[in-house]
Amino acid sequence: MFLWYGGELEYRLRLSESINLAVSFIPGYPDLMSLSWGISYHMPKKEKRVQ
């Protein structure tokens, strides 16, 4: 379902330097109200070797 008048509210809580807990809410009343949560992990970047 596509909502013309939708939006998203998201909050991220940092648990450590590379792990976040995310909570998301989409208020599309009266058709849809969605609440979701998840964990995101940020992988460290590899440094390029110069020879």
mmCIF entry with sequence, helices, sheets and N, C-alpha, C, O atoms, coordinates in Angstrom:
data_MODEL
# 
_entry.id   MODEL 
# 
_entity.id                         1 
_entity.type                       polymer 
_entity.pdbx_number_of_molecules   1 
# 
_entity_poly.entity_id                      1 
_entity_poly.type                           'polypeptide(L)' 
_entity_poly.nstd_linkage                   no 
_entity_poly.nstd_monomer                   no 
_entity_poly.pdbx_seq_one_letter_code       MFLWYGGELEYRLRLSESINLAVSFIPGYPDLMSLSWGISYHMPKKEKRVQ 
_entity_poly.pdbx_seq_one_letter_code_can   MFLWYGGELEYRLRLSESINLAVSFIPGYPDLMSLSWGISYHMPKKEKRVQ 
_entity_poly.pdbx_strand_id                 A 
# 
loop_
_entity_poly_seq.entity_id 
_entity_poly_seq.num 
_entity_poly_seq.mon_id 
_entity_poly_seq.hetero 
1 1  MET n 
1 2  PHE n 
1 3  LEU n 
1 4  TRP n 
1 5  TYR n 
1 6  GLY n 
1 7  GLY n 
1 8  GLU n 
1 9  LEU n 
1 10 GLU n 
1 11 TYR n 
1 12 ARG n 
1 13 LEU n 
1 14 ARG n 
1 15 LEU n 
1 16 SER n 
1 17 GLU n 
1 18 SER n 
1 19 ILE n 
1 20 ASN n 
1 21 LEU n 
1 22 ALA n 
1 23 VAL n 
1 24 SER n 
1 25 PHE n 
1 26 ILE n 
1 27 PRO n 
1 28 GLY n 
1 29 TYR n 
1 30 PRO n 
1 31 ASP n 
1 32 LEU n 
1 33 MET n 
1 34 SER n 
1 35 LEU n 
1 36 SER n 
1 37 TRP n 
1 38 GLY n 
1 39 ILE n 
1 40 SER n 
1 41 TYR n 
1 42 HIS n 
1 43 MET n 
1 44 PRO n 
1 45 LYS n 
1 46 LYS n 
1 47 GLU n 
1 48 LYS n 
1 49 ARG n 
1 50 VAL n 
1 51 GLN n 
# 
_struct_asym.id          A 
_struct_asym.entity_id   1 
# 
_struct_sheet.id               AA1 
_struct_sheet.type             ? 
_struct_sheet.number_strands   3 
_struct_sheet.details          ? 
# 
loop_
_struct_sheet_order.sheet_id 
_struct_sheet_order.range_id_1 
_struct_sheet_order.range_id_2 
_struct_sheet_order.offset 
_struct_sheet_order.sense 
AA1 1 2 ? anti-parallel 
AA1 2 3 ? anti-parallel 
# 
loop_
_struct_sheet_range.sheet_id 
_struct_sheet_range.id 
_struct_sheet_range.beg_label_comp_id 
_struct_sheet_range.beg_label_asym_id 
_struct_sheet_range.beg_label_seq_id 
_struct_sheet_range.pdbx_beg_PDB_ins_code 
_struct_sheet_range.end_label_comp_id 
_struct_sheet_range.end_label_asym_id 
_struct_sheet_range.end_label_seq_id 
_struct_sheet_range.pdbx_end_PDB_ins_code 
_struct_sheet_range.beg_auth_comp_id 
_struct_sheet_range.beg_auth_asym_id 
_struct_sheet_range.beg_auth_seq_id 
_struct_sheet_range.end_auth_comp_id 
_struct_sheet_range.end_auth_asym_id 
_struct_sheet_range.end_auth_seq_id 
AA1 1 LEU A 9  ? ARG A 14 ? LEU A 9  ARG A 14 
AA1 2 ILE A 19 ? GLY A 28 ? ILE A 19 GLY A 28 
AA1 3 LEU A 32 ? TYR A 41 ? LEU A 32 TYR A 41 
# 
loop_
_atom_site.group_PDB 
_atom_site.id 
_atom_site.type_symbol 
_atom_site.label_atom_id 
_atom_site.label_alt_id 
_atom_site.label_comp_id 
_atom_site.label_asym_id 
_atom_site.label_entity_id 
_atom_site.label_seq_id 
_atom_site.pdbx_PDB_ins_code 
_atom_site.Cartn_x 
_atom_site.Cartn_y 
_atom_site.Cartn_z 
_atom_site.occupancy 
_atom_site.B_iso_or_equiv 
_atom_site.pdbx_formal_charge 
_atom_site.auth_seq_id 
_atom_site.auth_comp_id 
_atom_site.auth_asym_id 
_atom_site.auth_atom_id 
_atom_site.pdbx_PDB_model_num 
ATOM 1   N N  . MET A 1 1  ? 0.838  -1.178 0.000  1.00 0.00 ? 1  MET A N  1 
ATOM 2   C CA . MET A 1 1  ? 0.000  0.000  0.000  1.00 0.00 ? 1  MET A CA 1 
ATOM 3   C C  . MET A 1 1  ? 0.886  1.247  0.000  1.00 0.00 ? 1  MET A C  1 
ATOM 4   O O  . MET A 1 1  ? 1.863  1.318  0.747  1.00 0.00 ? 1  MET A O  1 
ATOM 5   N N  . PHE A 1 2  ? 0.554  2.203  -0.816 1.00 0.00 ? 2  PHE A N  1 
ATOM 6   C CA . PHE A 1 2  ? 1.294  3.456  -0.889 1.00 0.00 ? 2  PHE A CA 1 
ATOM 7   C C  . PHE A 1 2  ? 0.444  4.565  -0.277 1.00 0.00 ? 2  PHE A C  1 
ATOM 8   O O  . PHE A 1 2  ? -0.732 4.709  -0.611 1.00 0.00 ? 2  PHE A O  1 
ATOM 9   N N  . LEU A 1 3  ? 1.039  5.342  0.614  1.00 0.00 ? 3  LEU A N  1 
ATOM 10  C CA . LEU A 1 3  ? 0.327  6.438  1.267  1.00 0.00 ? 3  LEU A CA 1 
ATOM 11  C C  . LEU A 1 3  ? 0.847  7.769  0.758  1.00 0.00 ? 3  LEU A C  1 
ATOM 12  O O  . LEU A 1 3  ? 2.049  8.027  0.819  1.00 0.00 ? 3  LEU A O  1 
ATOM 13  N N  . TRP A 1 4  ? -0.031 8.610  0.261  1.00 0.00 ? 4  TRP A N  1 
ATOM 14  C CA . TRP A 1 4  ? 0.372  9.938  -0.202 1.00 0.00 ? 4  TRP A CA 1 
ATOM 15  C C  . TRP A 1 4  ? 0.703  10.859 0.962  1.00 0.00 ? 4  TRP A C  1 
ATOM 16  O O  . TRP A 1 4  ? 1.526  11.764 0.824  1.00 0.00 ? 4  TRP A O  1 
ATOM 17  N N  . TYR A 1 5  ? 0.078  10.636 2.089  1.00 0.00 ? 5  TYR A N  1 
ATOM 18  C CA . TYR A 1 5  ? 0.209  11.548 3.217  1.00 0.00 ? 5  TYR A CA 1 
ATOM 19  C C  . TYR A 1 5  ? 0.962  10.888 4.370  1.00 0.00 ? 5  TYR A C  1 
ATOM 20  O O  . TYR A 1 5  ? 0.682  11.169 5.536  1.00 0.00 ? 5  TYR A O  1 
ATOM 21  N N  . GLY A 1 6  ? 1.892  10.033 4.059  1.00 0.00 ? 6  GLY A N  1 
ATOM 22  C CA . GLY A 1 6  ? 2.614  9.306  5.097  1.00 0.00 ? 6  GLY A CA 1 
ATOM 23  C C  . GLY A 1 6  ? 3.903  10.010 5.507  1.00 0.00 ? 6  GLY A C  1 
ATOM 24  O O  . GLY A 1 6  ? 4.341  10.967 4.869  1.00 0.00 ? 6  GLY A O  1 
ATOM 25  N N  . GLY A 1 7  ? 4.472  9.533  6.544  1.00 0.00 ? 7  GLY A N  1 
ATOM 26  C CA . GLY A 1 7  ? 5.755  10.015 7.048  1.00 0.00 ? 7  GLY A CA 1 
ATOM 27  C C  . GLY A 1 7  ? 6.350  8.919  7.907  1.00 0.00 ? 7  GLY A C  1 
ATOM 28  O O  . GLY A 1 7  ? 5.714  7.888  8.128  1.00 0.00 ? 7  GLY A O  1 
ATOM 29  N N  . GLU A 1 8  ? 7.544  9.126  8.385  1.00 0.00 ? 8  GLU A N  1 
ATOM 30  C CA . GLU A 1 8  ? 8.168  8.124  9.233  1.00 0.00 ? 8  GLU A CA 1 
ATOM 31  C C  . GLU A 1 8  ? 8.896  8.813  10.365 1.00 0.00 ? 8  GLU A C  1 
ATOM 32  O O  . GLU A 1 8  ? 9.597  9.803  10.155 1.00 0.00 ? 8  GLU A O  1 
ATOM 33  N N  . LEU A 1 9  ? 8.730  8.293  11.553 1.00 0.00 ? 9  LEU A N  1 
ATOM 34  C CA . LEU A 1 9  ? 9.469  8.749  12.726 1.00 0.00 ? 9  LEU A CA 1 
ATOM 35  C C  . LEU A 1 9  ? 10.406 7.624  13.123 1.00 0.00 ? 9  LEU A C  1 
ATOM 36  O O  . LEU A 1 9  ? 9.980  6.479  13.272 1.00 0.00 ? 9  LEU A O  1 
ATOM 37  N N  . GLU A 1 10 ? 11.686 7.947  13.296 1.00 0.00 ? 10 GLU A N  1 
ATOM 38  C CA . GLU A 1 10 ? 12.658 6.913  13.631 1.00 0.00 ? 10 GLU A CA 1 
ATOM 39  C C  . GLU A 1 10 ? 13.565 7.407  14.734 1.00 0.00 ? 10 GLU A C  1 
ATOM 40  O O  . GLU A 1 10 ? 13.983 8.565  14.742 1.00 0.00 ? 10 GLU A O  1 
ATOM 41  N N  . TYR A 1 11 ? 13.865 6.524  15.663 1.00 0.00 ? 11 TYR A N  1 
ATOM 42  C CA . TYR A 1 11 ? 14.776 6.831  16.760 1.00 0.00 ? 11 TYR A CA 1 
ATOM 43  C C  . TYR A 1 11 ? 15.820 5.736  16.822 1.00 0.00 ? 11 TYR A C  1 
ATOM 44  O O  . TYR A 1 11 ? 15.493 4.550  16.785 1.00 0.00 ? 11 TYR A O  1 
ATOM 45  N N  . ARG A 1 12 ? 17.086 6.141  16.918 1.00 0.00 ? 12 ARG A N  1 
ATOM 46  C CA . ARG A 1 12 ? 18.184 5.181  17.033 1.00 0.00 ? 12 ARG A CA 1 
ATOM 47  C C  . ARG A 1 12 ? 18.914 5.400  18.343 1.00 0.00 ? 12 ARG A C  1 
ATOM 48  O O  . ARG A 1 12 ? 19.312 6.517  18.675 1.00 0.00 ? 12 ARG A O  1 
ATOM 49  N N  . LEU A 1 13 ? 19.082 4.323  19.073 1.00 0.00 ? 13 LEU A N  1 
ATOM 50  C CA . LEU A 1 13 ? 19.794 4.346  20.347 1.00 0.00 ? 13 LEU A CA 1 
ATOM 51  C C  . LEU A 1 13 ? 21.114 3.620  20.158 1.00 0.00 ? 13 LEU A C  1 
ATOM 52  O O  . LEU A 1 13 ? 21.130 2.453  19.764 1.00 0.00 ? 13 LEU A O  1 
ATOM 53  N N  . ARG A 1 14 ? 22.218 4.296  20.433 1.00 0.00 ? 14 ARG A N  1 
ATOM 54  C CA . ARG A 1 14 ? 23.536 3.692  20.265 1.00 0.00 ? 14 ARG A CA 1 
ATOM 55  C C  . ARG A 1 14 ? 23.846 2.805  21.463 1.00 0.00 ? 14 ARG A C  1 
ATOM 56  O O  . ARG A 1 14 ? 23.924 3.279  22.597 1.00 0.00 ? 14 ARG A O  1 
ATOM 57  N N  . LEU A 1 15 ? 24.024 1.510  21.200 1.00 0.00 ? 15 LEU A N  1 
ATOM 58  C CA . LEU A 1 15 ? 24.363 0.563  22.255 1.00 0.00 ? 15 LEU A CA 1 
ATOM 59  C C  . LEU A 1 15 ? 25.876 0.437  22.420 1.00 0.00 ? 15 LEU A C  1 
ATOM 60  O O  . LEU A 1 15 ? 26.376 0.275  23.534 1.00 0.00 ? 15 LEU A O  1 
ATOM 61  N N  . SER A 1 16 ? 26.594 0.514  21.311 1.00 0.00 ? 16 SER A N  1 
ATOM 62  C CA . SER A 1 16 ? 28.054 0.532  21.315 1.00 0.00 ? 16 SER A CA 1 
ATOM 63  C C  . SER A 1 16 ? 28.486 1.339  20.098 1.00 0.00 ? 16 SER A C  1 
ATOM 64  O O  . SER A 1 16 ? 27.643 1.914  19.408 1.00 0.00 ? 16 SER A O  1 
ATOM 65  N N  . GLU A 1 17 ? 29.774 1.389  19.828 1.00 0.00 ? 17 GLU A N  1 
ATOM 66  C CA . GLU A 1 17 ? 30.252 2.202  18.711 1.00 0.00 ? 17 GLU A CA 1 
ATOM 67  C C  . GLU A 1 17 ? 29.778 1.685  17.358 1.00 0.00 ? 17 GLU A C  1 
ATOM 68  O O  . GLU A 1 17 ? 29.677 2.457  16.404 1.00 0.00 ? 17 GLU A O  1 
ATOM 69  N N  . SER A 1 18 ? 29.488 0.390  17.262 1.00 0.00 ? 18 SER A N  1 
ATOM 70  C CA . SER A 1 18 ? 29.095 -0.168 15.969 1.00 0.00 ? 18 SER A CA 1 
ATOM 71  C C  . SER A 1 18 ? 27.682 -0.776 15.954 1.00 0.00 ? 18 SER A C  1 
ATOM 72  O O  . SER A 1 18 ? 27.241 -1.263 14.913 1.00 0.00 ? 18 SER A O  1 
ATOM 73  N N  . ILE A 1 19 ? 26.972 -0.756 17.080 1.00 0.00 ? 19 ILE A N  1 
ATOM 74  C CA . ILE A 1 19 ? 25.643 -1.366 17.148 1.00 0.00 ? 19 ILE A CA 1 
ATOM 75  C C  . ILE A 1 19 ? 24.609 -0.334 17.600 1.00 0.00 ? 19 ILE A C  1 
ATOM 76  O O  . ILE A 1 19 ? 24.794 0.345  18.610 1.00 0.00 ? 19 ILE A O  1 
ATOM 77  N N  . ASN A 1 20 ? 23.507 -0.227 16.830 1.00 0.00 ? 20 ASN A N  1 
ATOM 78  C CA . ASN A 1 20 ? 22.404 0.672  17.159 1.00 0.00 ? 20 ASN A CA 1 
ATOM 79  C C  . ASN A 1 20 ? 21.116 -0.124 17.276 1.00 0.00 ? 20 ASN A C  1 
ATOM 80  O O  . ASN A 1 20 ? 20.938 -1.135 16.597 1.00 0.00 ? 20 ASN A O  1 
ATOM 81  N N  . LEU A 1 21 ? 20.216 0.336  18.143 1.00 0.00 ? 21 LEU A N  1 
ATOM 82  C CA . LEU A 1 21 ? 18.872 -0.195 18.240 1.00 0.00 ? 21 LEU A CA 1 
ATOM 83  C C  . LEU A 1 21 ? 17.946 0.849  17.629 1.00 0.00 ? 21 LEU A C  1 
ATOM 84  O O  . LEU A 1 21 ? 17.947 2.000  18.064 1.00 0.00 ? 21 LEU A O  1 
ATOM 85  N N  . ALA A 1 22 ? 17.157 0.465  16.627 1.00 0.00 ? 22 ALA A N  1 
ATOM 86  C CA . ALA A 1 22 ? 16.305 1.408  15.907 1.00 0.00 ? 22 ALA A CA 1 
ATOM 87  C C  . ALA A 1 22 ? 14.838 1.066  16.132 1.00 0.00 ? 22 ALA A C  1 
ATOM 88  O O  . ALA A 1 22 ? 14.448 -0.102 16.108 1.00 0.00 ? 22 ALA A O  1 
ATOM 89  N N  . VAL A 1 23 ? 14.020 2.113  16.352 1.00 0.00 ? 23 VAL A N  1 
ATOM 90  C CA . VAL A 1 23 ? 12.571 1.974  16.475 1.00 0.00 ? 23 VAL A CA 1 
ATOM 91  C C  . VAL A 1 23 ? 11.960 2.928  15.462 1.00 0.00 ? 23 VAL A C  1 
ATOM 92  O O  . VAL A 1 23 ? 12.326 4.102  15.410 1.00 0.00 ? 23 VAL A O  1 
ATOM 93  N N  . SER A 1 24 ? 11.017 2.423  14.645 1.00 0.00 ? 24 SER A N  1 
ATOM 94  C CA . SER A 1 24 ? 10.425 3.212  13.574 1.00 0.00 ? 24 SER A CA 1 
ATOM 95  C C  . SER A 1 24 ? 8.903  3.158  13.679 1.00 0.00 ? 24 SER A C  1 
ATOM 96  O O  . SER A 1 24 ? 8.328  2.113  13.985 1.00 0.00 ? 24 SER A O  1 
ATOM 97  N N  . PHE A 1 25 ? 8.251  4.307  13.419 1.00 0.00 ? 25 PHE A N  1 
ATOM 98  C CA . PHE A 1 25 ? 6.793  4.395  13.467 1.00 0.00 ? 25 PHE A CA 1 
ATOM 99  C C  . PHE A 1 25 ? 6.305  5.143  12.232 1.00 0.00 ? 25 PHE A C  1 
ATOM 100 O O  . PHE A 1 25 ? 6.793  6.230  11.925 1.00 0.00 ? 25 PHE A O  1 
ATOM 101 N N  . ILE A 1 26 ? 5.337  4.556  11.520 1.00 0.00 ? 26 ILE A N  1 
ATOM 102 C CA . ILE A 1 26 ? 4.727  5.192  10.350 1.00 0.00 ? 26 ILE A CA 1 
ATOM 103 C C  . ILE A 1 26 ? 3.258  5.463  10.684 1.00 0.00 ? 26 ILE A C  1 
ATOM 104 O O  . ILE A 1 26 ? 2.465  4.526  10.788 1.00 0.00 ? 26 ILE A O  1 
ATOM 105 N N  . PRO A 1 27 ? 2.883  6.758  10.856 1.00 0.00 ? 27 PRO A N  1 
ATOM 106 C CA . PRO A 1 27 ? 1.501  7.091  11.208 1.00 0.00 ? 27 PRO A CA 1 
ATOM 107 C C  . PRO A 1 27 ? 0.669  7.396  9.969  1.00 0.00 ? 27 PRO A C  1 
ATOM 108 O O  . PRO A 1 27 ? 0.628  8.544  9.526  1.00 0.00 ? 27 PRO A O  1 
ATOM 109 N N  . GLY A 1 28 ? 0.017  6.410  9.410  1.00 0.00 ? 28 GLY A N  1 
ATOM 110 C CA . GLY A 1 28 ? -0.824 6.614  8.233  1.00 0.00 ? 28 GLY A CA 1 
ATOM 111 C C  . GLY A 1 28 ? -2.280 6.365  8.552  1.00 0.00 ? 28 GLY A C  1 
ATOM 112 O O  . GLY A 1 28 ? -2.955 5.628  7.834  1.00 0.00 ? 28 GLY A O  1 
ATOM 113 N N  . TYR A 1 29 ? -2.774 6.970  9.621  1.00 0.00 ? 29 TYR A N  1 
ATOM 114 C CA . TYR A 1 29 ? -4.154 6.737  10.082 1.00 0.00 ? 29 TYR A CA 1 
ATOM 115 C C  . TYR A 1 29 ? -5.144 7.182  9.026  1.00 0.00 ? 29 TYR A C  1 
ATOM 116 O O  . TYR A 1 29 ? -4.905 8.241  8.445  1.00 0.00 ? 29 TYR A O  1 
ATOM 117 N N  . PRO A 1 30 ? -6.196 6.512  8.722  1.00 0.00 ? 30 PRO A N  1 
ATOM 118 C CA . PRO A 1 30 ? -6.765 5.307  9.337  1.00 0.00 ? 30 PRO A CA 1 
ATOM 119 C C  . PRO A 1 30 ? -6.373 4.030  8.617  1.00 0.00 ? 30 PRO A C  1 
ATOM 120 O O  . PRO A 1 30 ? -6.750 2.947  9.064  1.00 0.00 ? 30 PRO A O  1 
ATOM 121 N N  . ASP A 1 31 ? -5.635 4.112  7.522  1.00 0.00 ? 31 ASP A N  1 
ATOM 122 C CA . ASP A 1 31 ? -5.326 2.917  6.725  1.00 0.00 ? 31 ASP A CA 1 
ATOM 123 C C  . ASP A 1 31 ? -4.215 2.065  7.318  1.00 0.00 ? 31 ASP A C  1 
ATOM 124 O O  . ASP A 1 31 ? -4.291 0.837  7.275  1.00 0.00 ? 31 ASP A O  1 
ATOM 125 N N  . LEU A 1 32 ? -3.197 2.689  7.865  1.00 0.00 ? 32 LEU A N  1 
ATOM 126 C CA . LEU A 1 32 ? -2.018 1.935  8.290  1.00 0.00 ? 32 LEU A CA 1 
ATOM 127 C C  . LEU A 1 32 ? -1.348 2.649  9.448  1.00 0.00 ? 32 LEU A C  1 
ATOM 128 O O  . LEU A 1 32 ? -1.179 3.868  9.429  1.00 0.00 ? 32 LEU A O  1 
ATOM 129 N N  . MET A 1 33 ? -0.968 1.878  10.454 1.00 0.00 ? 33 MET A N  1 
ATOM 130 C CA . MET A 1 33 ? -0.105 2.379  11.515 1.00 0.00 ? 33 MET A CA 1 
ATOM 131 C C  . MET A 1 33 ? 0.911  1.270  11.766 1.00 0.00 ? 33 MET A C  1 
ATOM 132 O O  . MET A 1 33 ? 0.549  0.162  12.163 1.00 0.00 ? 33 MET A O  1 
ATOM 133 N N  . SER A 1 34 ? 2.167  1.575  11.533 1.00 0.00 ? 34 SER A N  1 
ATOM 134 C CA . SER A 1 34 ? 3.198  0.552  11.584 1.00 0.00 ? 34 SER A CA 1 
ATOM 135 C C  . SER A 1 34 ? 4.252  0.918  12.622 1.00 0.00 ? 34 SER A C  1 
ATOM 136 O O  . SER A 1 34 ? 4.730  2.051  12.660 1.00 0.00 ? 34 SER A O  1 
ATOM 137 N N  . LEU A 1 35 ? 4.605  -0.039 13.455 1.00 0.00 ? 35 LEU A N  1 
ATOM 138 C CA . LEU A 1 35 ? 5.670  0.116  14.434 1.00 0.00 ? 35 LEU A CA 1 
ATOM 139 C C  . LEU A 1 35 ? 6.649  -1.028 14.216 1.00 0.00 ? 35 LEU A C  1 
ATOM 140 O O  . LEU A 1 35 ? 6.255  -2.194 14.202 1.00 0.00 ? 35 LEU A O  1 
ATOM 141 N N  . SER A 1 36 ? 7.916  -0.698 14.046 1.00 0.00 ? 36 SER A N  1 
ATOM 142 C CA . SER A 1 36 ? 8.917  -1.743 13.826 1.00 0.00 ? 36 SER A CA 1 
ATOM 143 C C  . SER A 1 36 ? 10.178 -1.409 14.609 1.00 0.00 ? 36 SER A C  1 
ATOM 144 O O  . SER A 1 36 ? 10.403 -0.260 14.987 1.00 0.00 ? 36 SER A O  1 
ATOM 145 N N  . TRP A 1 37 ? 10.988 -2.419 14.847 1.00 0.00 ? 37 TRP A N  1 
ATOM 146 C CA . TRP A 1 37 ? 12.247 -2.234 15.554 1.00 0.00 ? 37 TRP A CA 1 
ATOM 147 C C  . TRP A 1 37 ? 13.289 -3.163 14.944 1.00 0.00 ? 37 TRP A C  1 
ATOM 148 O O  . TRP A 1 37 ? 12.960 -4.142 14.273 1.00 0.00 ? 37 TRP A O  1 
ATOM 149 N N  . GLY A 1 38 ? 14.541 -2.836 15.190 1.00 0.00 ? 38 GLY A N  1 
ATOM 150 C CA . GLY A 1 38 ? 15.617 -3.651 14.656 1.00 0.00 ? 38 GLY A CA 1 
ATOM 151 C C  . GLY A 1 38 ? 16.967 -3.239 15.209 1.00 0.00 ? 38 GLY A C  1 
ATOM 152 O O  . GLY A 1 38 ? 17.081 -2.262 15.950 1.00 0.00 ? 38 GLY A O  1 
ATOM 153 N N  . ILE A 1 39 ? 17.965 -3.983 14.846 1.00 0.00 ? 39 ILE A N  1 
ATOM 154 C CA . ILE A 1 39 ? 19.345 -3.724 15.262 1.00 0.00 ? 39 ILE A CA 1 
ATOM 155 C C  . ILE A 1 39 ? 20.183 -3.511 14.012 1.00 0.00 ? 39 ILE A C  1 
ATOM 156 O O  . ILE A 1 39 ? 20.092 -4.288 13.061 1.00 0.00 ? 39 ILE A O  1 
ATOM 157 N N  . SER A 1 40 ? 20.992 -2.469 14.008 1.00 0.00 ? 40 SER A N  1 
ATOM 158 C CA . SER A 1 40 ? 21.879 -2.235 12.873 1.00 0.00 ? 40 SER A CA 1 
ATOM 159 C C  . SER A 1 40 ? 23.333 -2.314 13.341 1.00 0.00 ? 40 SER A C  1 
ATOM 160 O O  . SER A 1 40 ? 23.674 -1.898 14.449 1.00 0.00 ? 40 SER A O  1 
ATOM 161 N N  . TYR A 1 41 ? 24.160 -2.850 12.483 1.00 0.00 ? 41 TYR A N  1 
ATOM 162 C CA . TYR A 1 41 ? 25.578 -3.027 12.763 1.00 0.00 ? 41 TYR A CA 1 
ATOM 163 C C  . TYR A 1 41 ? 26.376 -2.301 11.685 1.00 0.00 ? 41 TYR A C  1 
ATOM 164 O O  . TYR A 1 41 ? 26.165 -2.541 10.496 1.00 0.00 ? 41 TYR A O  1 
ATOM 165 N N  . HIS A 1 42 ? 27.276 -1.430 12.078 1.00 0.00 ? 42 HIS A N  1 
ATOM 166 C CA . HIS A 1 42 ? 28.118 -0.696 11.142 1.00 0.00 ? 42 HIS A CA 1 
ATOM 167 C C  . HIS A 1 42 ? 29.485 -1.378 11.073 1.00 0.00 ? 42 HIS A C  1 
ATOM 168 O O  . HIS A 1 42 ? 30.233 -1.419 12.050 1.00 0.00 ? 42 HIS A O  1 
ATOM 169 N N  . MET A 1 43 ? 29.784 -1.905 9.901  1.00 0.00 ? 43 MET A N  1 
ATOM 170 C CA . MET A 1 43 ? 31.059 -2.590 9.721  1.00 0.00 ? 43 MET A CA 1 
ATOM 171 C C  . MET A 1 43 ? 32.172 -1.567 9.566  1.00 0.00 ? 43 MET A C  1 
ATOM 172 O O  . MET A 1 43 ? 31.990 -0.564 8.875  1.00 0.00 ? 43 MET A O  1 
ATOM 173 N N  . PRO A 1 44 ? 33.316 -1.795 10.191 1.00 0.00 ? 44 PRO A N  1 
ATOM 174 C CA . PRO A 1 44 ? 34.426 -0.852 10.061 1.00 0.00 ? 44 PRO A CA 1 
ATOM 175 C C  . PRO A 1 44 ? 34.987 -0.852 8.646  1.00 0.00 ? 44 PRO A C  1 
ATOM 176 O O  . PRO A 1 44 ? 35.011 -1.883 7.974  1.00 0.00 ? 44 PRO A O  1 
ATOM 177 N N  . LYS A 1 45 ? 35.434 0.314  8.203  1.00 0.00 ? 45 LYS A N  1 
ATOM 178 C CA . LYS A 1 45 ? 36.027 0.419  6.871  1.00 0.00 ? 45 LYS A CA 1 
ATOM 179 C C  . LYS A 1 45 ? 37.444 -0.106 6.896  1.00 0.00 ? 45 LYS A C  1 
ATOM 180 O O  . LYS A 1 45 ? 38.190 0.116  7.849  1.00 0.00 ? 45 LYS A O  1 
ATOM 181 N N  . LYS A 1 46 ? 37.809 -0.811 5.822  1.00 0.00 ? 46 LYS A N  1 
ATOM 182 C CA . LYS A 1 46 ? 39.166 -1.298 5.698  1.00 0.00 ? 46 LYS A CA 1 
ATOM 183 C C  . LYS A 1 46 ? 40.037 -0.187 5.126  1.00 0.00 ? 46 LYS A C  1 
ATOM 184 O O  . LYS A 1 46 ? 39.638 0.523  4.203  1.00 0.00 ? 46 LYS A O  1 
ATOM 185 N N  . GLU A 1 47 ? 41.220 -0.052 5.685  1.00 0.00 ? 47 GLU A N  1 
ATOM 186 C CA . GLU A 1 47 ? 42.149 0.949  5.159  1.00 0.00 ? 47 GLU A CA 1 
ATOM 187 C C  . GLU A 1 47 ? 42.869 0.368  3.953  1.00 0.00 ? 47 GLU A C  1 
ATOM 188 O O  . GLU A 1 47 ? 43.270 -0.796 3.953  1.00 0.00 ? 47 GLU A O  1 
ATOM 189 N N  . LYS A 1 48 ? 43.027 1.198  2.921  1.00 0.00 ? 48 LYS A N  1 
ATOM 190 C CA . LYS A 1 48 ? 43.712 0.759  1.714  1.00 0.00 ? 48 LYS A CA 1 
ATOM 191 C C  . LYS A 1 48 ? 45.212 0.802  1.938  1.00 0.00 ? 48 LYS A C  1 
ATOM 192 O O  . LYS A 1 48 ? 45.741 1.753  2.512  1.00 0.00 ? 48 LYS A O  1 
ATOM 193 N N  . ARG A 1 49 ? 45.888 -0.238 1.477  1.00 0.00 ? 49 ARG A N  1 
ATOM 194 C CA . ARG A 1 49 ? 47.351 -0.270 1.588  1.00 0.00 ? 49 ARG A CA 1 
ATOM 195 C C  . ARG A 1 49 ? 47.956 0.441  0.396  1.00 0.00 ? 49 ARG A C  1 
ATOM 196 O O  . ARG A 1 49 ? 47.524 0.244  -0.740 1.00 0.00 ? 49 ARG A O  1 
ATOM 197 N N  . VAL A 1 50 ? 48.940 1.255  0.652  1.00 0.00 ? 50 VAL A N  1 
ATOM 198 C CA . VAL A 1 50 ? 49.672 1.933  -0.408 1.00 0.00 ? 50 VAL A CA 1 
ATOM 199 C C  . VAL A 1 50 ? 51.045 1.304  -0.488 1.00 0.00 ? 50 VAL A C  1 
ATOM 200 O O  . VAL A 1 50 ? 51.768 1.244  0.507  1.00 0.00 ? 50 VAL A O  1 
ATOM 201 N N  . GLN A 1 51 ? 51.412 0.828  -1.688 1.00 0.00 ? 51 GLN A N  1 
ATOM 202 C CA . GLN A 1 51 ? 52.718 0.179  -1.831 1.00 0.00 ? 51 GLN A CA 1 
ATOM 203 C C  . GLN A 1 51 ? 53.686 1.059  -2.554 1.00 0.00 ? 51 GLN A C  1 
ATOM 204 O O  . GLN A 1 51 ? 54.835 0.672  -2.764 1.00 0.00 ? 51 GLN A O  1 
# 
